[in-house]
């Protein structure tokens, strides 16, 4: 699937921080498109939380990402927290 949207990012973040946040957005995409292991997704989410520490900022970025992509960070995180094995979102 070709992606025609931009990831919500803060240009004040360092290159390493940008990479962590972009990796999470790619993990969310993977959860919807092909599935991702719960352990892999939670590792990406933990790295994301080292950059985006506030829940308010996480929610704002999640909303921006969902508006752009149609994919919900919140829903993937909830499923990942309540499952083991593979996280695969249903459309």
C-alpha positions in Angstrom: 0.0 0.0 0.0 1.4 3.4 -1.0 1.3 5.9 1.8 0.3 9.4 0.8 0.6 11.1 4.2 3.2 12.5 6.5 4.0 11.2 10.0 3.3 13.6 12.8 6.7 14.6 14.0 8.2 17.5 16.0 11.2 19.0 14.2 12.7 19.9 17.6 13.4 16.2 18.2 16.9 14.9 17.6 17.5 12.5 14.7 17.5 9.5 17.1 14.2 10.7 18.6 12.7 11.1 15.1 13.7 7.6 14.2 12.0 6.2 17.4 8.8 7.9 16.6 8.8 7.0 13.0 9.5 3.4 13.9 6.3 3.4 16.1 4.2 4.8 13.3 5.5 2.1 11.0 4.7 -0.5 13.7 1.1 0.8 13.9 0.9 0.5 10.1 2.2 -3.0 10.3 -0.4 -3.9 12.9 -3.1 -2.9 10.5 -1.6 -4.2 7.2 0.2 -7.5 8.0 0.3 -7.9 11.8 3.2 -7.4 14.2 4.4 -9.4 17.2 3.1 -8.1 20.5 6.7 -8.1 21.9 8.0 -6.1 18.8 5.2 -3.6 19.0 5.6 -3.0 22.8 9.4 -2.5 22.3 8.6 0.2 19.7 6.1 1.7 22.0 8.5 1.8 25.0 11.1 3.6 22.8 8.4 6.0 21.6 7.6 6.8 25.3 11.2 7.8 25.9 10.6 10.6 23.4 6.9 11.4 24.0 6.6 11.3 27.7 3.3 13.1 28.2 0.0 11.3 27.6 -1.4 14.6 26.2 1.3 14.8 23.6 0.8 11.1 22.8 -2.9 11.6 22.3 -2.4 14.6 20.1 0.2 12.8 17.9 -2.1 9.7 17.8 -5.0 11.8 16.6 -2.9 13.5 13.9 -1.6 10.1 12.8 -5.1 8.6 12.7 -6.5 11.6 10.7 -3.6 11.2 8.2 -3.6 7.4 7.9 -6.9 6.0 9.3 -4.8 3.9 11.8 -5.4 4.3 15.5 -2.4 4.3 17.8 -4.7 4.0 20.8 -6.4 0.9 19.5 -3.1 -0.9 18.6 -1.7 -0.1 22.0 -4.8 -1.4 23.8 -4.8 -4.6 21.7 -1.0 -5.1 22.3 -1.5 -4.7 26.1 -4.3 -7.3 26.1 -2.8 -10.0 23.9 0.2 -12.1 23.4 1.5 -13.3 20.1 0.6 -11.3 17.1 -1.2 -7.9 17.0 -3.4 -7.7 13.9 -6.0 -5.1 13.6 -9.3 -5.7 11.9 -10.5 -2.9 9.6 
